[in-house]
Every structure is written in structure tokens, then in C-alpha cells.
């Protein structure tokens, strides 16, 4: 199990490697922004400040967005403790 912290409100929840960030947040009762849950609407985009994630399929993010730390929480699987920013 890994710990995920959401900034700026400093909300924490746990996730395992089989879950996406979004699944883990919703399972923990966190109101995480989302709509389509398949990486198209971009509602769940957040910025990774720290930690490792992986994707089963390549995300629809530009190389520049990826370099800036943007992730799709609905597609990103947790690989370590994470710190994410929702602003």
C-alpha cells in the first residue's frame, strides 16, 4: 500500500498498485474531480509533485505536459508514495 497526499488541502489516502489514483481516491470517499474516467475529459488532470506512477496505455498528454508533471489520475497507477497538486 502506498500513501497519496493531495495538495493544497493536505488530504491523504492509501492506494495499491492495482488501483488508479482516481479509484483509490473515490474508494476513500474523496471528492476527486472526474467525469469520463478514461482519460478523455481531462477533469482529473493533476500535477505530480513527488512519486512514481505508471500507465497501462500511453496517456493523451503532450511531452511538455508530461515533463511538467501532469498526469491523468483516472489512468495513472500508483507505484510509490505520491504527492499530487489539484490546483
PDB file of N, CA, C and O in Angstrom:
ATOM      1  N   UNK A   1       0.840  -1.184   0.000  1.00  0.00           N
ATOM      2  CA  UNK A   1       0.000   0.000   0.000  1.00  0.00           C
ATOM      3  C   UNK A   1       0.889   1.253   0.000  1.00  0.00           C
ATOM      4  O   UNK A   1       1.940   1.305   0.638  1.00  0.00           O
ATOM      5  N   UNK A   2       0.426   2.227  -0.726  1.00  0.00           N
ATOM      6  CA  UNK A   2       1.140   3.490  -0.830  1.00  0.00           C
ATOM      7  C   UNK A   2       0.259   4.610  -0.299  1.00  0.00           C
ATOM      8  O   UNK A   2      -0.968   4.512  -0.307  1.00  0.00           O
ATOM      9  N   UNK A   3       0.898   5.663   0.158  1.00  0.00           N
ATOM     10  CA  UNK A   3       0.169   6.828   0.650  1.00  0.00           C
ATOM     11  C   UNK A   3       0.185   7.911  -0.423  1.00  0.00           C
ATOM     12  O   UNK A   3       1.225   8.203  -1.014  1.00  0.00           O
ATOM     13  N   UNK A   4      -0.983   8.500  -0.664  1.00  0.00           N
ATOM     14  CA  UNK A   4      -1.133   9.588  -1.631  1.00  0.00           C
ATOM     15  C   UNK A   4      -1.593  10.820  -0.866  1.00  0.00           C
ATOM     16  O   UNK A   4      -2.554  10.763  -0.098  1.00  0.00           O
ATOM     17  N   UNK A   5      -0.902  11.931  -1.081  1.00  0.00           N
ATOM     18  CA  UNK A   5      -1.277  13.194  -0.434  1.00  0.00           C
ATOM     19  C   UNK A   5      -1.693  14.184  -1.513  1.00  0.00           C
ATOM     20  O   UNK A   5      -0.981  14.374  -2.499  1.00  0.00           O
ATOM     21  N   UNK A   6      -2.851  14.816  -1.320  1.00  0.00           N
ATOM     22  CA  UNK A   6      -3.372  15.806  -2.255  1.00  0.00           C
ATOM     23  C   UNK A   6      -3.188  17.204  -1.689  1.00  0.00           C
ATOM     24  O   UNK A   6      -3.639  17.510  -0.585  1.00  0.00           O
ATOM     25  N   UNK A   7      -2.525  18.036  -2.459  1.00  0.00           N
ATOM     26  CA  UNK A   7      -2.337  19.436  -2.099  1.00  0.00           C
ATOM     27  C   UNK A   7      -3.340  20.260  -2.888  1.00  0.00           C
ATOM     28  O   UNK A   7      -3.713  19.807  -3.970  1.00  0.00           O
ATOM     29  N   UNK A   8      -3.796  21.377  -2.474  1.00  0.00           N
ATOM     30  CA  UNK A   8      -3.308  22.156  -1.352  1.00  0.00           C
ATOM     31  C   UNK A   8      -3.979  21.816  -0.025  1.00  0.00           C
ATOM     32  O   UNK A   8      -3.600  22.377   1.004  1.00  0.00           O
ATOM     33  N   UNK A   9      -4.962  20.916  -0.014  1.00  0.00           N
ATOM     34  CA  UNK A   9      -5.711  20.651   1.224  1.00  0.00           C
ATOM     35  C   UNK A   9      -5.097  19.598   2.124  1.00  0.00           C
ATOM     36  O   UNK A   9      -5.634  19.308   3.193  1.00  0.00           O
ATOM     37  N   UNK A  10      -3.970  19.017   1.703  1.00  0.00           N
ATOM     38  CA  UNK A  10      -3.239  18.038   2.510  1.00  0.00           C
ATOM     39  C   UNK A  10      -4.109  16.843   2.898  1.00  0.00           C
ATOM     40  O   UNK A  10      -4.049  16.372   4.033  1.00  0.00           O
ATOM     41  N   UNK A  11      -4.912  16.357   1.961  1.00  0.00           N
ATOM     42  CA  UNK A  11      -5.752  15.177   2.151  1.00  0.00           C
ATOM     43  C   UNK A  11      -4.913  13.951   1.813  1.00  0.00           C
ATOM     44  O   UNK A  11      -4.202  13.948   0.809  1.00  0.00           O
ATOM     45  N   UNK A  12      -4.988  12.913   2.637  1.00  0.00           N
ATOM     46  CA  UNK A  12      -4.232  11.698   2.355  1.00  0.00           C
ATOM     47  C   UNK A  12      -5.156  10.498   2.262  1.00  0.00           C
ATOM     48  O   UNK A  12      -6.204  10.447   2.906  1.00  0.00           O
ATOM     49  N   UNK A  13      -4.743   9.526   1.440  1.00  0.00           N
ATOM     50  CA  UNK A  13      -5.445   8.259   1.311  1.00  0.00           C
ATOM     51  C   UNK A  13      -4.437   7.210   0.866  1.00  0.00           C
ATOM     52  O   UNK A  13      -3.318   7.541   0.476  1.00  0.00           O
ATOM     53  N   UNK A  14      -4.835   5.950   0.926  1.00  0.00           N
ATOM     54  CA  UNK A  14      -3.936   4.881   0.517  1.00  0.00           C
ATOM     55  C   UNK A  14      -4.377   4.307  -0.817  1.00  0.00           C
ATOM     56  O   UNK A  14      -5.547   4.385  -1.194  1.00  0.00           O
ATOM     57  N   UNK A  15      -3.413   3.726  -1.524  1.00  0.00           N
ATOM     58  CA  UNK A  15      -3.673   3.108  -2.825  1.00  0.00           C
ATOM     59  C   UNK A  15      -2.733   1.922  -2.985  1.00  0.00           C
ATOM     60  O   UNK A  15      -1.644   1.891  -2.414  1.00  0.00           O
ATOM     61  N   UNK A  16      -3.175   0.948  -3.772  1.00  0.00           N
ATOM     62  CA  UNK A  16      -2.279  -0.156  -4.105  1.00  0.00           C
ATOM     63  C   UNK A  16      -1.937  -0.096  -5.593  1.00  0.00           C
ATOM     64  O   UNK A  16      -2.525   0.689  -6.336  1.00  0.00           O
ATOM     65  N   UNK A  17      -1.004  -0.911  -6.017  1.00  0.00           N
ATOM     66  CA  UNK A  17      -0.501  -0.848  -7.393  1.00  0.00           C
ATOM     67  C   UNK A  17      -1.535  -1.277  -8.430  1.00  0.00           C
ATOM     68  O   UNK A  17      -1.358  -0.998  -9.616  1.00  0.00           O
ATOM     69  N   UNK A  18      -2.598  -1.941  -8.019  1.00  0.00           N
ATOM     70  CA  UNK A  18      -3.633  -2.354  -8.959  1.00  0.00           C
ATOM     71  C   UNK A  18      -4.688  -1.272  -9.182  1.00  0.00           C
ATOM     72  O   UNK A  18      -5.533  -1.410 -10.067  1.00  0.00           O
ATOM     73  N   UNK A  19      -4.651  -0.212  -8.399  1.00  0.00           N
ATOM     74  CA  UNK A  19      -5.636   0.857  -8.493  1.00  0.00           C
ATOM     75  C   UNK A  19      -5.071   2.058  -9.227  1.00  0.00           C
ATOM     76  O   UNK A  19      -3.868   2.319  -9.212  1.00  0.00           O
ATOM     77  N   UNK A  20      -5.983   2.785  -9.875  1.00  0.00           N
ATOM     78  CA  UNK A  20      -5.584   4.098 -10.376  1.00  0.00           C
ATOM     79  C   UNK A  20      -5.681   5.076  -9.203  1.00  0.00           C
ATOM     80  O   UNK A  20      -6.315   4.791  -8.187  1.00  0.00           O
ATOM     81  N   UNK A  21      -5.056   6.202  -9.365  1.00  0.00           N
ATOM     82  CA  UNK A  21      -5.146   7.246  -8.344  1.00  0.00           C
ATOM     83  C   UNK A  21      -6.610   7.600  -8.106  1.00  0.00           C
ATOM     84  O   UNK A  21      -7.041   7.729  -6.960  1.00  0.00           O
ATOM     85  N   UNK A  22      -7.371   7.755  -9.179  1.00  0.00           N
ATOM     86  CA  UNK A  22      -8.782   8.121  -9.052  1.00  0.00           C
ATOM     87  C   UNK A  22      -9.578   7.049  -8.324  1.00  0.00           C
ATOM     88  O   UNK A  22     -10.365   7.375  -7.435  1.00  0.00           O
ATOM     89  N   UNK A  23      -9.397   5.777  -8.675  1.00  0.00           N
ATOM     90  CA  UNK A  23     -10.116   4.693  -7.999  1.00  0.00           C
ATOM     91  C   UNK A  23      -9.836   4.716  -6.503  1.00  0.00           C
ATOM     92  O   UNK A  23     -10.756   4.603  -5.692  1.00  0.00           O
ATOM     93  N   UNK A  24      -8.574   4.862  -6.141  1.00  0.00           N
ATOM     94  CA  UNK A  24      -8.194   4.859  -4.728  1.00  0.00           C
ATOM     95  C   UNK A  24      -8.827   6.045  -4.000  1.00  0.00           C
ATOM     96  O   UNK A  24      -9.317   5.898  -2.881  1.00  0.00           O
ATOM     97  N   UNK A  25      -8.815   7.222  -4.634  1.00  0.00           N
ATOM     98  CA  UNK A  25      -9.405   8.406  -4.007  1.00  0.00           C
ATOM     99  C   UNK A  25     -10.906   8.224  -3.802  1.00  0.00           C
ATOM    100  O   UNK A  25     -11.424   8.497  -2.719  1.00  0.00           O
ATOM    101  N   UNK A  26     -11.596   7.766  -4.829  1.00  0.00           N
ATOM    102  CA  UNK A  26     -13.042   7.573  -4.721  1.00  0.00           C
ATOM    103  C   UNK A  26     -13.381   6.497  -3.692  1.00  0.00           C
ATOM    104  O   UNK A  26     -14.348   6.638  -2.944  1.00  0.00           O
ATOM    105  N   UNK A  27     -12.587   5.415  -3.650  1.00  0.00           N
ATOM    106  CA  UNK A  27     -12.803   4.360  -2.651  1.00  0.00           C
ATOM    107  C   UNK A  27     -12.619   4.881  -1.230  1.00  0.00           C
ATOM    108  O   UNK A  27     -13.232   4.372  -0.292  1.00  0.00           O
ATOM    109  N   UNK A  28     -11.766   5.906  -1.076  1.00  0.00           N
ATOM    110  CA  UNK A  28     -11.520   6.502   0.239  1.00  0.00           C
ATOM    111  C   UNK A  28     -12.539   7.593   0.567  1.00  0.00           C
ATOM    112  O   UNK A  28     -12.448   8.225   1.620  1.00  0.00           O
ATOM    113  N   UNK A  29     -13.501   7.819  -0.315  1.00  0.00           N
ATOM    114  CA  UNK A  29     -14.532   8.833  -0.061  1.00  0.00           C
ATOM    115  C   UNK A  29     -14.101  10.246  -0.377  1.00  0.00           C
ATOM    116  O   UNK A  29     -14.725  11.198   0.092  1.00  0.00           O
ATOM    117  N   UNK A  30     -13.038  10.409  -1.170  1.00  0.00           N
ATOM    118  CA  UNK A  30     -12.516  11.730  -1.520  1.00  0.00           C
ATOM    119  C   UNK A  30     -13.252  12.238  -2.766  1.00  0.00           C
ATOM    120  O   UNK A  30     -13.414  11.500  -3.738  1.00  0.00           O
ATOM    121  N   UNK A  31     -13.682  13.464  -2.734  1.00  0.00           N
ATOM    122  CA  UNK A  31     -14.348  14.080  -3.886  1.00  0.00           C
ATOM    123  C   UNK A  31     -13.294  14.555  -4.876  1.00  0.00           C
ATOM    124  O   UNK A  31     -12.926  15.730  -4.892  1.00  0.00           O
ATOM    125  N   UNK A  32     -12.815  13.636  -5.697  1.00  0.00           N
ATOM    126  CA  UNK A  32     -11.772  13.930  -6.682  1.00  0.00           C
ATOM    127  C   UNK A  32     -12.465  14.293  -7.998  1.00  0.00           C
ATOM    128  O   UNK A  32     -13.346  13.558  -8.442  1.00  0.00           O
ATOM    129  N   UNK A  33     -12.086  15.415  -8.635  1.00  0.00           N
ATOM    130  CA  UNK A  33     -12.756  15.805  -9.871  1.00  0.00           C
ATOM    131  C   UNK A  33     -12.605  14.727 -10.945  1.00  0.00           C
ATOM    132  O   UNK A  33     -11.498  14.255 -11.207  1.00  0.00           O
ATOM    133  N   UNK A  34     -13.713  14.344 -11.558  1.00  0.00           N
ATOM    134  CA  UNK A  34     -13.668  13.366 -12.645  1.00  0.00           C
ATOM    135  C   UNK A  34     -14.980  13.397 -13.408  1.00  0.00           C
ATOM    136  O   UNK A  34     -15.993  13.891 -12.912  1.00  0.00           O
ATOM    137  N   UNK A  35     -14.947  12.864 -14.620  1.00  0.00           N
ATOM    138  CA  UNK A  35     -16.162  12.751 -15.410  1.00  0.00           C
ATOM    139  C   UNK A  35     -16.136  11.440 -16.199  1.00  0.00           C
ATOM    140  O   UNK A  35     -16.945  10.550 -15.937  1.00  0.00           O
ATOM    141  N   UNK A  36     -15.233  11.310 -17.145  1.00  0.00           N
ATOM    142  CA  UNK A  36     -15.287  10.167 -18.066  1.00  0.00           C
ATOM    143  C   UNK A  36     -14.570   8.924 -17.539  1.00  0.00           C
ATOM    144  O   UNK A  36     -14.942   7.805 -17.894  1.00  0.00           O
ATOM    145  N   UNK A  37     -13.568   9.098 -16.714  1.00  0.00           N
ATOM    146  CA  UNK A  37     -12.751   8.039 -16.120  1.00  0.00           C
ATOM    147  C   UNK A  37     -11.973   7.202 -17.142  1.00  0.00           C
ATOM    148  O   UNK A  37     -11.561   6.081 -16.845  1.00  0.00           O
ATOM    149  N   UNK A  38     -11.774   7.754 -18.354  1.00  0.00           N
ATOM    150  CA  UNK A  38     -10.977   7.061 -19.367  1.00  0.00           C
ATOM    151  C   UNK A  38      -9.899   7.953 -19.995  1.00  0.00           C
ATOM    152  O   UNK A  38      -9.313   7.577 -21.010  1.00  0.00           O
ATOM    153  N   UNK A  39      -9.629   9.120 -19.414  1.00  0.00           N
ATOM    154  CA  UNK A  39      -8.540   9.970 -19.879  1.00  0.00           C
ATOM    155  C   UNK A  39      -8.864  10.853 -21.066  1.00  0.00           C
ATOM    156  O   UNK A  39      -7.959  11.268 -21.789  1.00  0.00           O
ATOM    157  N   UNK A  40     -10.148  11.153 -21.283  1.00  0.00           N
ATOM    158  CA  UNK A  40     -10.527  11.991 -22.417  1.00  0.00           C
ATOM    159  C   UNK A  40     -10.927  13.393 -21.978  1.00  0.00           C
ATOM    160  O   UNK A  40     -10.561  14.370 -22.632  1.00  0.00           O
ATOM    161  N   UNK A  41     -11.668  13.508 -20.887  1.00  0.00           N
ATOM    162  CA  UNK A  41     -12.241  14.803 -20.492  1.00  0.00           C
ATOM    163  C   UNK A  41     -11.245  15.725 -19.785  1.00  0.00           C
ATOM    164  O   UNK A  41     -11.456  16.937 -19.755  1.00  0.00           O
ATOM    165  N   UNK A  42     -10.183  15.189 -19.225  1.00  0.00           N
ATOM    166  CA  UNK A  42      -9.131  15.947 -18.525  1.00  0.00           C
ATOM    167  C   UNK A  42      -9.581  16.541 -17.193  1.00  0.00           C
ATOM    168  O   UNK A  42      -8.850  17.339 -16.608  1.00  0.00           O
ATOM    169  N   UNK A  43     -10.759  16.176 -16.701  1.00  0.00           N
ATOM    170  CA  UNK A  43     -11.219  16.690 -15.398  1.00  0.00           C
ATOM    171  C   UNK A  43     -10.307  16.235 -14.256  1.00  0.00           C
ATOM    172  O   UNK A  43     -10.142  16.960 -13.274  1.00  0.00           O
ATOM    173  N   UNK A  44      -9.720  15.058 -14.372  1.00  0.00           N
ATOM    174  CA  UNK A  44      -8.917  14.504 -13.274  1.00  0.00           C
ATOM    175  C   UNK A  44      -7.434  14.849 -13.388  1.00  0.00           C
ATOM    176  O   UNK A  44      -6.624  14.362 -12.599  1.00  0.00           O
ATOM    177  N   UNK A  45      -7.071  15.686 -14.367  1.00  0.00           N
ATOM    178  CA  UNK A  45      -5.658  16.053 -14.511  1.00  0.00           C
ATOM    179  C   UNK A  45      -5.160  16.729 -13.243  1.00  0.00           C
ATOM    180  O   UNK A  45      -5.802  17.629 -12.702  1.00  0.00           O
ATOM    181  N   UNK A  46      -4.023  16.283 -12.792  1.00  0.00           N
ATOM    182  CA  UNK A  46      -3.385  16.903 -11.638  1.00  0.00           C
ATOM    183  C   UNK A  46      -1.883  16.833 -11.867  1.00  0.00           C
ATOM    184  O   UNK A  46      -1.412  16.166 -12.788  1.00  0.00           O
ATOM    185  N   UNK A  47      -1.145  17.526 -11.023  1.00  0.00           N
ATOM    186  CA  UNK A  47       0.304  17.585 -11.208  1.00  0.00           C
ATOM    187  C   UNK A  47       1.000  16.755 -10.145  1.00  0.00           C
ATOM    188  O   UNK A  47       0.762  16.913  -8.947  1.00  0.00           O
ATOM    189  N   UNK A  48       1.863  15.871 -10.611  1.00  0.00           N
ATOM    190  CA  UNK A  48       2.643  15.030  -9.704  1.00  0.00           C
ATOM    191  C   UNK A  48       3.815  15.842  -9.177  1.00  0.00           C
ATOM    192  O   UNK A  48       4.652  16.312  -9.947  1.00  0.00           O
ATOM    193  N   UNK A  49       3.870  16.004  -7.866  1.00  0.00           N
ATOM    194  CA  UNK A  49       4.967  16.725  -7.223  1.00  0.00           C
ATOM    195  C   UNK A  49       6.091  15.774  -6.809  1.00  0.00           C
ATOM    196  O   UNK A  49       7.268  16.135  -6.803  1.00  0.00           O
ATOM    197  N   UNK A  50       5.692  14.551  -6.464  1.00  0.00           N
ATOM    198  CA  UNK A  50       6.651  13.576  -5.956  1.00  0.00           C
ATOM    199  C   UNK A  50       6.074  12.188  -6.170  1.00  0.00           C
ATOM    200  O   UNK A  50       4.864  11.997  -6.045  1.00  0.00           O
ATOM    201  N   UNK A  51       6.920  11.214  -6.491  1.00  0.00           N
ATOM    202  CA  UNK A  51       6.497   9.829  -6.570  1.00  0.00           C
ATOM    203  C   UNK A  51       6.500   9.280  -7.980  1.00  0.00           C
ATOM    204  O   UNK A  51       6.847   9.969  -8.939  1.00  0.00           O
ATOM    205  N   UNK A  52       6.103   8.015  -8.081  1.00  0.00           N
ATOM    206  CA  UNK A  52       6.120   7.302  -9.356  1.00  0.00           C
ATOM    207  C   UNK A  52       4.739   6.746  -9.672  1.00  0.00           C
ATOM    208  O   UNK A  52       4.030   6.241  -8.802  1.00  0.00           O
ATOM    209  N   UNK A  53       4.385   6.856 -10.947  1.00  0.00           N
ATOM    210  CA  UNK A  53       3.134   6.281 -11.445  1.00  0.00           C
ATOM    211  C   UNK A  53       3.453   5.520 -12.723  1.00  0.00           C
ATOM    212  O   UNK A  53       4.538   5.657 -13.288  1.00  0.00           O
ATOM    213  N   UNK A  54       2.488   4.713 -13.172  1.00  0.00           N
ATOM    214  CA  UNK A  54       2.632   4.039 -14.461  1.00  0.00           C
ATOM    215  C   UNK A  54       1.276   4.037 -15.148  1.00  0.00           C
ATOM    216  O   UNK A  54       0.240   4.255 -14.521  1.00  0.00           O
ATOM    217  N   UNK A  55       1.307   3.790 -16.437  1.00  0.00           N
ATOM    218  CA  UNK A  55       0.095   3.717 -17.244  1.00  0.00           C
ATOM    219  C   UNK A  55       0.075   2.385 -17.985  1.00  0.00           C
ATOM    220  O   UNK A  55       1.121   1.909 -18.426  1.00  0.00           O
ATOM    221  N   UNK A  56      -1.105   1.777 -18.128  1.00  0.00           N
ATOM    222  CA  UNK A  56      -1.239   0.595 -18.983  1.00  0.00           C
ATOM    223  C   UNK A  56      -1.138   1.006 -20.443  1.00  0.00           C
ATOM    224  O   UNK A  56      -0.500   0.324 -21.244  1.00  0.00           O
ATOM    225  N   UNK A  57      -1.766   2.117 -20.784  1.00  0.00           N
ATOM    226  CA  UNK A  57      -1.717   2.687 -22.126  1.00  0.00           C
ATOM    227  C   UNK A  57      -1.117   4.082 -22.037  1.00  0.00           C
ATOM    228  O   UNK A  57      -1.292   4.778 -21.037  1.00  0.00           O
ATOM    229  N   UNK A  58      -0.417   4.483 -23.074  1.00  0.00           N
ATOM    230  CA  UNK A  58       0.190   5.817 -23.067  1.00  0.00           C
ATOM    231  C   UNK A  58      -0.897   6.876 -22.911  1.00  0.00           C
ATOM    232  O   UNK A  58      -1.904   6.834 -23.617  1.00  0.00           O
ATOM    233  N   UNK A  59      -0.704   7.828 -21.995  1.00  0.00           N
ATOM    234  CA  UNK A  59      -1.716   8.864 -21.772  1.00  0.00           C
ATOM    235  C   UNK A  59      -1.751   9.861 -22.917  1.00  0.00           C
ATOM    236  O   UNK A  59      -0.763  10.041 -23.629  1.00  0.00           O
ATOM    237  N   UNK A  60      -2.888  10.502 -23.086  1.00  0.00           N
ATOM    238  CA  UNK A  60      -3.031  11.533 -24.112  1.00  0.00           C
ATOM    239  C   UNK A  60      -2.543  12.871 -23.562  1.00  0.00           C
ATOM    240  O   UNK A  60      -3.303  13.835 -23.459  1.00  0.00           O
ATOM    241  N   UNK A  61      -1.273  12.906 -23.216  1.00  0.00           N
ATOM    242  CA  UNK A  61      -0.623  14.118 -22.730  1.00  0.00           C
ATOM    243  C   UNK A  61       0.531  14.434 -23.666  1.00  0.00           C
ATOM    244  O   UNK A  61       1.194  13.527 -24.170  1.00  0.00           O
ATOM    245  N   UNK A  62       0.768  15.698 -23.895  1.00  0.00           N
ATOM    246  CA  UNK A  62       1.907  16.080 -24.726  1.00  0.00           C
ATOM    247  C   UNK A  62       3.194  15.815 -23.945  1.00  0.00           C
ATOM    248  O   UNK A  62       3.158  15.735 -22.717  1.00  0.00           O
ATOM    249  N   UNK A  63       4.319  15.679 -24.627  1.00  0.00           N
ATOM    250  CA  UNK A  63       5.591  15.522 -23.925  1.00  0.00           C
ATOM    251  C   UNK A  63       5.858  16.686 -22.957  1.00  0.00           C
ATOM    252  O   UNK A  63       6.420  16.488 -21.879  1.00  0.00           O
ATOM    253  N   UNK A  64       5.451  17.895 -23.353  1.00  0.00           N
ATOM    254  CA  UNK A  64       5.640  19.053 -22.483  1.00  0.00           C
ATOM    255  C   UNK A  64       4.799  18.918 -21.208  1.00  0.00           C
ATOM    256  O   UNK A  64       5.291  19.204 -20.116  1.00  0.00           O
ATOM    257  N   UNK A  65       3.541  18.488 -21.333  1.00  0.00           N
ATOM    258  CA  UNK A  65       2.684  18.296 -20.159  1.00  0.00           C
ATOM    259  C   UNK A  65       3.273  17.228 -19.231  1.00  0.00           C
ATOM    260  O   UNK A  65       3.278  17.390 -18.011  1.00  0.00           O
ATOM    261  N   UNK A  66       3.764  16.148 -19.814  1.00  0.00           N
ATOM    262  CA  UNK A  66       4.370  15.096 -19.006  1.00  0.00           C
ATOM    263  C   UNK A  66       5.618  15.602 -18.287  1.00  0.00           C
ATOM    264  O   UNK A  66       5.840  15.277 -17.121  1.00  0.00           O
ATOM    265  N   UNK A  67       6.429  16.395 -18.982  1.00  0.00           N
ATOM    266  CA  UNK A  67       7.641  16.956 -18.373  1.00  0.00           C
ATOM    267  C   UNK A  67       7.301  17.905 -17.225  1.00  0.00           C
ATOM    268  O   UNK A  67       8.085  18.048 -16.286  1.00  0.00           O
ATOM    269  N   UNK A  68       6.136  18.554 -17.294  1.00  0.00           N
ATOM    270  CA  UNK A  68       5.698  19.463 -16.239  1.00  0.00           C
ATOM    271  C   UNK A  68       5.042  18.716 -15.078  1.00  0.00           C
ATOM    272  O   UNK A  68       4.661  19.334 -14.084  1.00  0.00           O
ATOM    273  N   UNK A  69       4.907  17.390 -15.194  1.00  0.00           N
ATOM    274  CA  UNK A  69       4.365  16.593 -14.099  1.00  0.00           C
ATOM    275  C   UNK A  69       2.887  16.298 -14.177  1.00  0.00           C
ATOM    276  O   UNK A  69       2.343  15.681 -13.261  1.00  0.00           O
ATOM    277  N   UNK A  70       2.205  16.718 -15.249  1.00  0.00           N
ATOM    278  CA  UNK A  70       0.768  16.472 -15.358  1.00  0.00           C
ATOM    279  C   UNK A  70       0.492  14.989 -15.540  1.00  0.00           C
ATOM    280  O   UNK A  70       1.206  14.300 -16.268  1.00  0.00           O
ATOM    281  N   UNK A  71      -0.553  14.501 -14.871  1.00  0.00           N
ATOM    282  CA  UNK A  71      -0.982  13.113 -15.012  1.00  0.00           C
ATOM    283  C   UNK A  71      -2.501  13.068 -15.118  1.00  0.00           C
ATOM    284  O   UNK A  71      -3.192  13.997 -14.700  1.00  0.00           O
ATOM    285  N   UNK A  72      -3.004  11.994 -15.674  1.00  0.00           N
ATOM    286  CA  UNK A  72      -4.432  11.688 -15.642  1.00  0.00           C
ATOM    287  C   UNK A  72      -4.649  10.717 -14.492  1.00  0.00           C
ATOM    288  O   UNK A  72      -4.235   9.561 -14.576  1.00  0.00           O
ATOM    289  N   UNK A  73      -5.284  11.162 -13.430  1.00  0.00           N
ATOM    290  CA  UNK A  73      -5.493  10.329 -12.249  1.00  0.00           C
ATOM    291  C   UNK A  73      -6.337   9.096 -12.558  1.00  0.00           C
ATOM    292  O   UNK A  73      -6.205   8.072 -11.886  1.00  0.00           O
ATOM    293  N   UNK A  74      -7.203   9.185 -13.570  1.00  0.00           N
ATOM    294  CA  UNK A  74      -8.068   8.053 -13.910  1.00  0.00           C
ATOM    295  C   UNK A  74      -7.306   6.939 -14.607  1.00  0.00           C
ATOM    296  O   UNK A  74      -7.809   5.819 -14.701  1.00  0.00           O
ATOM    297  N   UNK A  75      -6.115   7.216 -15.092  1.00  0.00           N
ATOM    298  CA  UNK A  75      -5.319   6.226 -15.804  1.00  0.00           C
ATOM    299  C   UNK A  75      -4.020   5.871 -15.085  1.00  0.00           C
ATOM    300  O   UNK A  75      -3.439   4.816 -15.337  1.00  0.00           O
ATOM    301  N   UNK A  76      -3.566   6.742 -14.196  1.00  0.00           N
ATOM    302  CA  UNK A  76      -2.272   6.566 -13.524  1.00  0.00           C
ATOM    303  C   UNK A  76      -2.375   5.543 -12.397  1.00  0.00           C
ATOM    304  O   UNK A  76      -3.208   5.676 -11.500  1.00  0.00           O
ATOM    305  N   UNK A  77      -1.535   4.536 -12.450  1.00  0.00           N
ATOM    306  CA  UNK A  77      -1.455   3.526 -11.395  1.00  0.00           C
ATOM    307  C   UNK A  77      -0.329   3.914 -10.439  1.00  0.00           C
ATOM    308  O   UNK A  77       0.732   4.374 -10.860  1.00  0.00           O
ATOM    309  N   UNK A  78      -0.577   3.722  -9.169  1.00  0.00           N
ATOM    310  CA  UNK A  78       0.344   4.145  -8.117  1.00  0.00           C
ATOM    311  C   UNK A  78       1.504   3.150  -8.024  1.00  0.00           C
ATOM    312  O   UNK A  78       1.291   1.942  -7.912  1.00  0.00           O
ATOM    313  N   UNK A  79       2.732   3.674  -8.073  1.00  0.00           N
ATOM    314  CA  UNK A  79       3.937   2.841  -7.978  1.00  0.00           C
ATOM    315  C   UNK A  79       4.782   3.168  -6.757  1.00  0.00           C
ATOM    316  O   UNK A  79       5.758   2.471  -6.475  1.00  0.00           O
ATOM    317  N   UNK A  80       4.419   4.224  -6.025  1.00  0.00           N
ATOM    318  CA  UNK A  80       5.162   4.625  -4.822  1.00  0.00           C
ATOM    319  C   UNK A  80       4.274   5.606  -4.058  1.00  0.00           C
ATOM    320  O   UNK A  80       3.175   5.931  -4.505  1.00  0.00           O
ATOM    321  N   UNK A  81       4.746   6.071  -2.919  1.00  0.00           N
ATOM    322  CA  UNK A  81       4.047   7.167  -2.242  1.00  0.00           C
ATOM    323  C   UNK A  81       4.023   8.357  -3.209  1.00  0.00           C
ATOM    324  O   UNK A  81       4.976   8.581  -3.955  1.00  0.00           O
ATOM    325  N   UNK A  82       2.928   9.109  -3.185  1.00  0.00           N
ATOM    326  CA  UNK A  82       2.754  10.220  -4.123  1.00  0.00           C
ATOM    327  C   UNK A  82       2.355  11.492  -3.409  1.00  0.00           C
ATOM    328  O   UNK A  82       1.699  11.458  -2.368  1.00  0.00           O
ATOM    329  N   UNK A  83       2.752  12.603  -3.972  1.00  0.00           N
ATOM    330  CA  UNK A  83       2.229  13.911  -3.595  1.00  0.00           C
ATOM    331  C   UNK A  83       1.722  14.532  -4.891  1.00  0.00           C
ATOM    332  O   UNK A  83       2.473  14.683  -5.855  1.00  0.00           O
ATOM    333  N   UNK A  84       0.437  14.892  -4.906  1.00  0.00           N
ATOM    334  CA  UNK A  84      -0.201  15.457  -6.088  1.00  0.00           C
ATOM    335  C   UNK A  84      -0.786  16.819  -5.771  1.00  0.00           C
ATOM    336  O   UNK A  84      -1.213  17.076  -4.645  1.00  0.00           O
ATOM    337  N   UNK A  85      -0.804  17.686  -6.764  1.00  0.00           N
ATOM    338  CA  UNK A  85      -1.402  19.010  -6.612  1.00  0.00           C
ATOM    339  C   UNK A  85      -2.637  19.098  -7.497  1.00  0.00           C
ATOM    340  O   UNK A  85      -2.583  18.800  -8.690  1.00  0.00           O
ATOM    341  N   UNK A  86      -3.756  19.513  -6.896  1.00  0.00           N
ATOM    342  CA  UNK A  86      -5.012  19.637  -7.639  1.00  0.00           C
ATOM    343  C   UNK A  86      -5.290  21.046  -8.132  1.00  0.00           C
ATOM    344  O   UNK A  86      -6.327  21.266  -8.757  1.00  0.00           O
ATOM    345  N   UNK A  87      -4.411  22.013  -7.880  1.00  0.00           N
ATOM    346  CA  UNK A  87      -4.724  23.368  -8.322  1.00  0.00           C
ATOM    347  C   UNK A  87      -4.180  23.718  -9.660  1.00  0.00           C
ATOM    348  O   UNK A  87      -4.381  24.836 -10.136  1.00  0.00           O
TER     349      UNK A  87
END
